[in-house]
Amino acid sequence: MTALRTAAETAVRQCLGLEAGESCAIVTDDERVPIGEALYEVAREITDDAVIVRYPPGETHGSEPPEPVAAAMAGADVVLAPTTKSLSHTRARTDANEAGARVATLPGITEDVFTTGLDADYESIATHCEAVREQVAEAEEIRVTTDAGTDITFGVGDREWLADTGIVHDPGTMSNLPAGEVFISPETADGTFVVDGTMRPHGLLEAGHRLTFEVEDGLVTHISDDEIRETVANAADEVGDAAYNLAELGIGTNVAVTELVGSVLLDEKAGGTIHIAIGDDAGIGGETDAPIHLDGIIREPTVLADGEPVDLPVADDA
């Protein structure tokens, strides 16, 4: 059995729990065909109602897919989406969930990340998610600091902490694969965050390379990096200040990820890290629609929930 086949078995059977009699849509694009086909081959052995839909890669993470793709997603019981550009923060994904689909998105997935990231104990990941969520669930304020210069405070407000466990067995639920994070779209944010891990378009940052962001009243007001600044500005031409929205605070809970590799999809799940995102948050409990969602991974943070230290999961070999 090939490595792709083994990972696909885990995704379709364990994580999504596809059953005979259910419909399944595999959504992929021209650059992720081998992964899409591996998932389809497993799905079609379980159910006769399986399809694979392929389209040209989107322009940006969070771009809406073509209408026929969105229709296929909304009409399926189970959706797996290995795509170059993320469908996580799209109306198509939200509509599919609202129609009752179980959805797993695999944005920017590579064959290496697919085969290594699905080699994990997802029951353990779910346990770590619950342990973190218990520590932050009732907090009104979260503060994150690092030695690299991050010092940012988030107001939770009425927003709810969500868990990405990789176990997607209930109608209307979704997860990234590979999985492992607890996250929220905060109502407010003020301060500075310094990315020293992974962030698009740079991938894994070299030692000493840091990206600095200033945040005031929930909006990013300064971006140190020219390429990221241009990406956000281009989105702002379309949607205004929504592109600068401080969209997400996430806490990694996957202790099987022992080092950052340059894939946002995998690295944001690493135990002992946090990530902060700019742009769209409508798909994760917020109210901002934007055509981008840019995550930056931050190493070795201290996280305080109403002043109390949060015990972060630690990678297995740490």
N, C-alpha and C positions, 0 to 999 in steps of 0.2 A: 504494500500500500504506500503510495507516494505521500510526501509530507503535506502537499496541498490537500490531498484526499483526507488525511487524518484530521487536519485542522477544520476542514469543511464538515466532517462528521461531528466534531465537537460543537461547532457553531449551530448546525441545523438541528441536531438531535438533543444535545444537552442544553445549550443556551436558549434556543427558541422553542424546543419541545414540539416540533412539527409532527402532526399525526395524520394518519390516513383519513381521507375525507375532507381535509382542510385544503384551502387554496394557498399557493405560495408564489410570490413574485420576486425574482432575483433581478435587481436593478443595477446595471453596471455601465461602463463607458468603454470607449475604444482603447483606453490605456490600461484597463484592468480585466481584460477578457479571461485570462487563465483562472483567476480567482473566481470570477463570476461563473464560469463553466464548471469549476469544481463544486461550487455550492449547488448549482442546478442539477448536476449529476446525482448528488445525494438526495436532493429534494424530490426528484422525479422517481426515485426508488421507493419513496414513502407515500407519495400521493400522485394520482393521475392528473391533478389540477395544478400543475406547476408550469410557470412560464419564465423565460429570461428576456429582459428588455434592455437593449443597448442603445446608447446615444452618444453624440460627441461630448467631450468633457466640458463642464460649465466654465464660465469665465473666472468666477471667484467662488470662494467658500461661502455658502449661503445663497448662491444664485438658484433661482427656481429651475427645475428641469422642464423639458417640453411637456405640453399638456397630455399627450398619450402616456407618458411615463407617470405623471401624477395620477392619471385615471387608473393605471394598473396598480399603483400603490394603494389607492383608496378602495379598490375592489378586492383586495387580497386579505386573507386571514393572517398571513405571515409575510413580512417583507425583509429581505436582506439586501443591503445597498453598498457593495464595494465600489466606490467611485473615487475619481481623482480629486474632485472638489466636493466638499461636505454638503450632504443633504440634511444634516441634523437640524439646522436652524432655517428651515424652509416651511412655507405654508403647505407644500405637498406632504411633508412628513407629518405636520400637525394634523392635516385633514385625514391622513391615513389612520393616525391614532384615534382621532375623534370618531372615525367610522368603525373602530373596534380592532384594527390591525395591531399585531405585535410586530414591532419594528426594531431591527438592528442596523445601524449605519456603521460603515467602515471607511471613513473619509481618509483619503491619501494613503490607503493601505498599499503595502508592497508585499511581495511574496515572502520575503524574510520576516517582516513584522507579522504577517498572517500566520506563518508556521510557528514562530516563537511565541507570539502573544496569545495564541489560543492554547498553548501548552501550560495551563495554569489550573489551580484548584479553585473553581468559582464558588464553591461553598465557603472556602476560607475568605475569599474576597468579600462575599456578602457579610460574613461575620465582622470583618474589619470595618466595612461601611457602617454597620449598625453601631459599632463601638464609637466611631467618630461622630455619627449623627446624634447619639445620646448626649455627647459632651457639648454640642453647639445648638441643639434644637431650641432651647428656651432662652438663649442669649439675645439681648437686644443690640449688642455691639460686638464686632469682631475686629481685632487689631492684628496686623501682620507686620513683623519687623525682620530684617536680616542684617548681617554684618556688611553686606554689599551696598546697603543704603536704602532698602525698602522700609518705609514707615507709613502705612496707610490704614485708615480706619473705615469700616463699613457699618452702615446702619441697616439692620435687617428689616425693620418695619414689619409689615404683615406678610412678607414673602416666606416661602416654605423651602427648607432644605430637602434636596432630592438626592437619591442614591443611584449610581450607575453600577450595578452588580454583575451584569452580564447574564443574569437569569431573567428571561423575558417570557414568562409563562401566562401572564394575565392579559386579557383583552385590553387594548388601548394603551399598553405600556411600551417603552422604548429603552434602548441602551446603545452605547457605543460598543463595538468589539474591535480590539481587545478592550476590556472593561476594568473598572476599579476607581471610582471617585465618589465623593460626596460634594454637592455643589449647590449654589444658590445665586439668584439674580438679586443683588442687594438694592434696597430703595435709594440709599445714598452712599457716597464714598468721597473721602478727602485725604490727600496726602501724596506720597511718592511711591511708585514701585519700580524696581530695577530687575529686569529680566537677565539672568545669567545662565540659563539652561538652554532651552530650545524655543525658537519662534520663527514662523514663516516671515520672509522668504529665505532666511539665513540658515535654517536648520539648526544643528547643534553649534552653539557659540563657542569659539575658541577661548581658552583661558585668558581672562582679562578683558574680553569683549562683553560689554554690558549695554543694555538698552534701557534708557530712563524715560519714565512717563510721569507727568504731573497731572493730578486730578483735583478738580474743584467742583463741589456740589454735583457729583455724579457724572461730570464730563471731563474727558481728557483735554487738557489745555496746552500741553507741550509734549512733543515726541522727539527724542534726540536723533532718531535714525531717519535718514532721508527717504529710503525706499518705503518704509512703513508709513511715514508721514504722507508720502504721495498716494499710497494705496487708500488711506483713510480720507484724504482730501478728495480723491476721485469719487469715492462713495458719497461724500458730503455734497458733491455737485448734484447728486440725484436725490438725496434725502435730508440734506441739511445736518443739523446738530445730532441727529440720531446716529450718524456714523461715529461720533465721538463718545457715545454712551459707554459708561463703565458697566459692562454687561454681566460679568460672572466672577465669582470667587469659587475655586474648586480645590479640594484637598485630595491628593492621591492616596489610594488605599491598596494598590496592587503590590504586595511585597515580593512577588516573583520578578518584578522589574528591578534588577539590581544595578543598572547603570543607564544613563540617558544615551540614546542612539541617534537622535536627530529627527525622529518621527514625532510630531506633535501628538498624534493619535495614541502612541504608546507612552511617550515620555510624560504626558500630563497625568497618567495613571500611576506613576512611580510612587511607592510609599515614601513618606518623608519629604515630599515636595508639595508646593501649592501652585496653582496657575490662576492668572487673571486675564480676562478677555475683554475686548473692545467690540462694540457694534450691537448686533442683534441679540435680544434676550426674550423675544416674544414666545419662543419655543420652550423656555425653561422657567416660566412663571413671571416674566417681566412684561412690559408694555411697549417696548421699542422695536419697531420693524426697521431693519437695515439689511443691505445686500452683502454685508461682511460680518464675520465673527472671527477675530484674531486672538488666539491664545498665546500667552507667554509663560513659560515654566520657570519657576523660581526655586533655587536650591536652598536647603538647610534653613527653612523659616522657623521663626517662633510665632505661634498662633495663640492669641489670648481671646477667650470668650468671656465678656464682661469682667475682664481682668484676670481670669483664671487660665493657667496654661492648659492647652489641649494636647493630650498624649497622641502623637501622630504615629501611624504604623511605620515600621522600619523594614527596609528591604532585608531579605532572608540572610544575606551574607554580610550585612552591616555590623 
